[in-house]
Amino acid sequence: MPTAAFTTLGCKVNQYETQKILESFEAQGFEIVPFDAPADVYVINTCSVTQSAEAKSRQTIRRAARQNPNAIVVMTGCYAQFTLRRGERLDEAHLVVPNPDKLRAVEYLLEHYPHFKTALEQARRQGGTPLRRRSRAVLKIQDGCNVYCSFCSIPYTRPVMRSIPYQEVLDEARAMVEDGYREIVLTGVLIGDYGAETGSGGPDLAELCALLSEIDGLERIRISSIEPTLISERLIDLIAENSKMCPQLHIPLQSGDSRILRAMNRPYDQAFYLDLIRRLRERIPDFGVSTDIMVGFPGEDEQAFQHTCFVVEQVEFCRAHLFRYSPRPGTPAETMSDHVPDSVKSERIQQLQRVCKAAAQRYASRFLGRVERVLVESRSKLSGLMMGTSDHYLQVEFAGSPNLAGELVKVRITDLTADGVTGELVSL
């Protein structure tokens, strides 16, 4: 039976799309194996959001080729799209699937390498393989971006704004619940713009979440990255009043300095962002906020960097994804003057990591002695404890049976760790 392995770089939209590609390979009869195992086909869903992401994409492709020199390596995603636009070629990638066609990757493969068809026909006569399951499902509801932040390449690789029709979203969510998922994470490139304006012809994001909450068996709904200006009062009210909505959002900050935010073409300033967090936590106490922060955007001086540190200390993000600015081809920021030296970027990101870690621990300390609902995911390779994610997006470890994987349990938080918290199982 032909085997296929998959890996994802980048955002939750990519994660969702990789899962759909995987399912299409399963439907054809491929056996799915871990990415670090020998496979006949390796599929890498790449990212191009930074130079580092592109480098990791190339490294991953080359690692796959080394694992099995006889395998077919398939590259798709945003970095794949950029290589096609720039006329570049990566020798280790045997097949490049354009980003808009990535969900048809198995069709591209069978068309270019028809010897797999014979092997799959033989495999079908022996029966298929069971679907893999996860405790948390990612559901894409929107694609495309038209904001054009000055540093970002995504509008060039995903230019078409589109919302998935809400009935299709509900049908897929019901199928996920029937397959055993307890939590669904809604994702999109500009998810806050979900609605009739981008082609769904139906409810907006808040109304869609309310409809999803009516699905029997679905216990948690989480919204992935959403722009601060697109968080409506109606959405805040829904999160406050509906127990299925996780009291947490990933709200990109990018910079805490208003001057740099203007240069980034971000449609808010520091005061707007801090006021949004204040309103969220007044309405929903201890509301969890995770974020993205860019270090070293052109023109970022020491004062601007300190303004970012100030916002981190004020908000106390539960998690923060930090990354260095790197020029993206064709973006306005690429041609800006006053670029920050790499050595300064490195110093600042190390300092900001310390500030973020201290702030995250202050946030986590609010929950000491309290009981949190935790979706159990796996056993920690480091501690040997079971681990999972709380409603407020804390990483929680506790002593428990591996049979709890995929279950929602109650855990009393007892201690802080370097990356989260530990606790004691209270009840199922």
C-alpha positions in Angstrom: 0.0 0.0 0.0 1.5 3.4 -0.9 2.3 5.6 2.1 2.1 9.3 2.4 3.4 11.7 5.1 2.3 15.3 5.7 3.7 18.4 7.5 2.6 22.0 7.9 4.4 25.2 8.3 2.7 28.4 9.2 -0.8 29.3 10.2 -4.0 27.5 11.3 -5.4 27.9 7.8 -2.5 25.9 6.5 -3.1 23.3 9.2 -6.8 23.0 8.2 -5.8 22.7 4.5 -3.2 20.0 5.2 -5.8 18.0 7.0 -8.1 18.2 4.0 -5.3 17.2 1.7 -4.5 14.3 4.0 -8.1 13.2 3.9 -8.1 13.3 0.1 -5.0 11.0 0.0 -6.8 8.6 2.5 -9.8 8.6 0.3 -7.6 7.4 -2.6 -6.2 4.6 -0.4 -2.9 6.0 0.7 -1.7 4.8 4.2 -0.9 7.9 6.3 2.4 7.7 8.2 4.3 10.1 10.5 6.4 12.7 8.7 9.6 11.4 10.2 8.9 7.9 8.9 9.9 6.4 5.5 7.1 7.2 3.0 6.4 7.0 -0.7 5.1 10.5 -0.8 5.9 13.5 1.3 3.6 16.5 1.2 4.9 19.8 2.6 2.4 22.7 3.0 4.8 25.6 3.1 4.8 29.2 4.5 6.4 32.4 3.2 5.3 34.9 5.9 9.0 35.6 6.8 12.4 34.7 5.5 12.7 32.3 8.4 9.5 30.5 7.3 10.8 30.2 3.8 14.1 28.8 5.1 12.3 26.3 7.2 10.2 25.3 4.2 13.3 24.6 2.2 14.9 22.7 5.1 11.8 20.5 5.5 11.6 19.7 1.8 15.3 18.7 1.8 14.9 16.6 5.0 12.0 14.7 3.4 14.1 14.0 0.3 16.9 12.6 2.5 14.6 10.4 4.5 13.7 8.4 1.4 15.6 9.3 -1.8 13.1 7.3 -3.8 10.1 9.2 -2.5 8.1 11.8 -4.4 8.3 15.2 -2.6 5.2 17.4 -3.1 5.5 21.1 -2.3 2.5 23.4 -1.9 1.4 26.4 0.1 2.5 30.1 0.1 6.2 29.5 -0.4 5.4 27.2 -3.3 3.3 29.9 -4.8 6.2 32.4 -4.5 8.6 30.1 -6.2 6.2 29.8 -9.1 5.8 33.5 -9.3 9.6 34.1 -9.2 10.4 31.3 -11.6 12.5 29.5 -9.0 13.0 25.8 -8.6 13.9 23.6 -5.6 15.6 20.4 -6.9 14.4 18.3 -4.0 10.7 19.1 -4.8 9.5 16.8 -7.5 6.0 18.4 -7.8 4.9 21.9 -7.0 1.2 22.4 -6.6 0.0 26.0 -6.8 -1.5 27.4 -3.6 -5.0 27.9 -5.0 -5.0 24.2 -6.1 -3.5 22.7 -3.0 -6.7 20.7 -2.1 -6.2 18.9 -5.5 -2.7 17.8 -4.6 -3.5 14.1 -4.9 -4.9 14.7 -8.4 -1.7 16.4 -9.4 0.3 13.5 -8.0 -1.7 10.8 -9.8 -1.6 12.8 -13.0 2.2 13.2 -13.0 3.1 9.9 -11.4 0.5 7.4 -12.7 2.3 4.4 -11.3 0.6 5.1 -8.0 -2.8 4.4 -9.6 -2.0 0.7 -10.1 -0.7 0.4 -6.5 -3.7 2.1 -5.1 -6.1 -0.2 -7.1 -4.4 -3.2 -5.5 -4.6 -1.5 -2.1 -8.3 -0.9 -2.5 -9.0 -4.6 -3.0 -7.4 -5.1 0.5 -9.5 -2.4 2.2 -8.7 1.1 3.3 -7.1 2.6 6.4 -8.9 4.2 9.3 -9.1 8.0 9.6 -6.8 9.7 12.0 -8.5 11.6 14.8 -7.5 14.5 16.9 -9.0 16.1 20.0 -9.3 19.5 18.4 -10.5 20.1 14.8 -9.6 23.2 12.8 -12.3 24.4 10.5 -11.6 27.0 7.8 -14.5 29.4 7.3 -12.8 32.2 5.3 -9.9 32.8 2.9 -8.1 35.8 1.4 -7.1 39.1 2.7 -7.4 42.7 1.3 -5.8 44.7 4.1 -2.3 45.0 2.6 -0.2 45.5 5.7 3.0 47.0 4.4 5.1 44.0 5.6 2.8 41.1 4.6 2.9 38.9 1.5 -0.4 37.1 2.2 -2.6 39.4 0.1 -0.4 38.4 -2.9 -0.6 34.6 -2.2 -4.2 34.6 -1.1 -5.8 37.6 -2.9 -9.4 36.4 -3.3 -11.7 37.2 -0.4 -14.2 34.4 0.2 -16.4 33.2 3.0 -17.4 29.6 3.1 -21.2 29.4 2.9 -22.5 29.0 6.4 -24.5 25.8 5.6 -21.3 24.2 4.4 -19.6 25.3 7.6 -22.4 23.8 9.8 -22.4 20.6 7.8 -18.6 20.1 8.2 -18.8 21.0 11.9 -21.5 18.4 12.4 -19.3 15.8 10.6 -16.4 16.7 12.8 -18.4 16.2 16.0 -19.7 12.8 14.7 -16.1 11.9 14.1 -15.4 12.5 17.8 -14.1 16.0 18.0 -15.0 18.0 21.2 -13.6 21.4 20.2 -13.6 23.2 16.9 -11.2 26.0 16.1 -12.5 28.4 13.5 -9.8 29.8 11.3 -9.4 32.1 8.3 -7.0 34.6 6.9 -9.3 37.6 7.8 -11.8 35.7 9.9 -13.4 38.8 11.4 -14.7 39.7 7.9 -16.7 36.5 7.6 -20.1 37.2 6.2 -22.1 38.4 3.2 -19.5 41.0 2.4 -17.0 38.3 1.4 -19.5 36.0 -0.2 -21.1 33.7 2.3 -24.6 35.2 1.8 -25.5 34.5 5.4 -24.6 35.4 9.0 -21.6 37.3 10.2 -19.0 35.7 12.5 -20.9 36.2 15.7 -24.1 34.8 14.2 -22.2 31.8 12.8 -20.7 31.0 16.2 -24.2 31.1 17.7 -25.4 28.6 15.1 -22.4 26.3 15.7 -23.1 26.4 19.4 -26.4 24.7 18.8 -24.7 21.5 17.5 -25.2 18.7 20.0 -21.9 17.2 21.1 -19.8 20.2 20.3 -18.5 21.4 23.6 -16.0 24.2 22.8 -15.7 26.7 20.0 -12.5 28.7 19.7 -11.8 31.5 17.3 -8.3 31.8 15.9 -6.4 34.9 14.9 -8.8 37.9 14.5 -7.9 41.5 13.8 -8.6 43.9 16.7 -10.7 46.2 14.6 -13.0 43.3 13.6 -14.0 42.2 17.1 -17.6 43.4 17.4 -19.6 44.1 20.5 -22.0 41.3 19.4 -19.1 38.8 19.4 -17.9 40.0 22.8 -21.4 39.5 24.2 -21.7 36.0 22.7 -18.4 34.9 24.2 -19.5 36.4 27.6 -22.9 34.7 27.5 -22.4 31.4 25.7 -20.6 28.7 27.7 -19.4 26.9 24.5 -17.4 29.9 23.4 -13.8 29.9 24.8 -13.0 33.0 26.8 -9.9 33.7 24.7 -8.9 35.2 21.4 -5.7 35.5 19.4 -5.4 39.2 18.6 -2.3 40.3 16.7 -0.5 43.3 18.1 2.5 43.4 15.8 3.8 46.6 17.5 2.9 48.6 20.6 4.0 51.9 19.0 1.4 53.9 17.2 4.0 55.4 14.8 5.2 52.0 13.7 1.6 50.7 13.4 0.9 53.5 10.9 4.0 52.6 8.9 2.8 48.9 9.0 -0.6 50.1 7.6 -2.3 48.6 10.6 -5.7 50.2 11.2 -5.4 50.9 14.9 -3.1 52.5 17.4 -1.8 51.6 20.9 -4.7 53.3 22.6 -7.3 51.4 20.6 -5.6 48.1 21.3 -5.4 48.7 25.1 -9.0 49.9 25.2 -10.2 46.8 23.4 -8.4 44.6 26.0 -9.9 46.6 28.8 -13.4 46.3 27.4 -13.0 42.5 26.9 -11.8 42.0 30.5 -14.5 44.2 32.0 -17.1 42.1 30.2 -15.3 38.8 30.6 -13.0 38.7 33.7 -9.6 37.1 33.1 -10.2 36.9 29.4 -7.2 35.2 27.7 -5.4 37.0 24.9 -2.6 35.5 22.8 -0.9 37.6 20.1 1.7 38.0 17.3 4.5 40.6 17.8 7.0 41.7 15.2 10.4 43.0 16.2 12.7 45.2 14.1 10.2 46.7 11.6 11.9 49.5 9.6 12.1 52.7 11.7 11.7 50.9 15.1 13.9 52.8 17.5 14.4 52.1 21.2 11.4 54.2 22.2 9.1 52.3 19.8 10.4 49.0 21.1 9.8 50.0 24.7 6.3 51.0 23.8 5.8 47.3 22.7 7.2 46.1 26.0 4.8 48.4 27.8 1.8 46.9 26.0 2.9 43.4 26.8 3.2 44.3 30.5 -0.2 45.9 30.5 -2.1 43.1 28.7 -0.3 40.1 30.1 -0.7 37.9 27.0 -1.2 34.2 27.8 0.9 33.3 24.8 2.9 35.5 22.4 4.4 34.5 19.0 7.5 36.7 18.4 9.3 37.1 15.1 11.9 39.3 13.5 10.9 41.5 10.6 12.2 40.2 7.3 11.6 41.9 3.9 8.9 40.2 1.8 9.4 40.6 -2.0 7.0 43.1 -3.5 5.8 44.6 -0.2 6.0 48.3 0.5 8.1 47.7 3.6 10.8 46.1 1.5 11.7 49.5 0.0 11.5 51.5 3.3 14.6 53.1 4.7 16.0 52.9 8.2 16.1 49.1 8.5 17.0 47.7 11.9 20.3 45.8 12.0 20.0 42.0 12.6 22.1 42.3 15.8 19.6 44.8 17.3 16.7 42.6 16.3 18.3 39.7 18.1 18.9 41.7 21.3 15.4 43.0 21.3 13.7 39.7 20.6 15.6 38.2 23.5 14.5 41.0 25.8 10.9 40.8 24.6 10.9 37.0 25.2 11.8 37.7 28.9 9.1 40.4 29.2 6.5 38.1 27.6 7.4 35.1 29.7 7.1 37.2 32.9 3.7 38.7 31.8 2.4 35.2 30.8 3.3 33.9 34.3 1.5 36.8 35.9 -1.6 36.0 33.9 -1.4 32.3 34.7 -1.0 33.0 38.4 -4.6 34.3 38.4 -5.8 30.7 38.1 -3.8 29.2 41.0 -6.3 27.3 43.1 -9.1 27.5 40.5 -10.6 24.7 38.5 -10.2 24.9 34.7 -11.8 22.8 32.0 -9.1 21.1 30.0 -9.3 19.3 26.7 -6.8 16.4 27.1 -4.5 16.0 24.1 -1.5 13.7 24.8 1.2 12.7 27.2 4.1 15.2 27.6 7.4 13.7 26.4 9.3 15.8 29.0 7.3 15.3 32.2 5.4 12.1 31.4 2.2 13.9 32.6 -1.0 14.2 30.5 -1.4 17.6 28.9 -4.1 19.7 27.4 -5.4 23.2 26.8 -7.8 25.0 29.1 -10.7 27.2 28.2 -8.4 30.3 28.7 -5.6 28.8 26.5 -3.3 27.7 29.3 -1.2 24.6 28.7 -2.0 22.4 31.6 -0.2 19.2 32.8 -1.6 16.7 35.3 -1.4 13.1 36.4 -4.0 11.0 34.5 -4.7 8.1 32.3 -3.8 8.1 28.6 -7.4 7.0 28.0 -8.4 10.6 28.8 -7.0 11.8 25.5 -9.8 13.6 23.6 -11.9 14.2 26.8 -12.8 17.4 28.6 -11.8 17.2 32.2 -11.7 19.5 35.2 -8.3 20.3 36.7 -7.5 22.4 39.8 -4.4 24.5 39.0 -1.7 24.1 41.6 1.6 25.4 40.2 3.3 27.4 37.5 5.7 25.9 35.1 8.1 27.5 32.5 5.5 27.1 29.7 2.2 26.8 31.5 0.7 25.3 34.7 0.3 22.0 36.5 -2.8 20.7 38.4 -4.8 17.9 39.9 -7.6 16.1 38.2 -10.9 16.9 39.9 -13.4 15.1 37.8 -14.4 14.1 34.3 
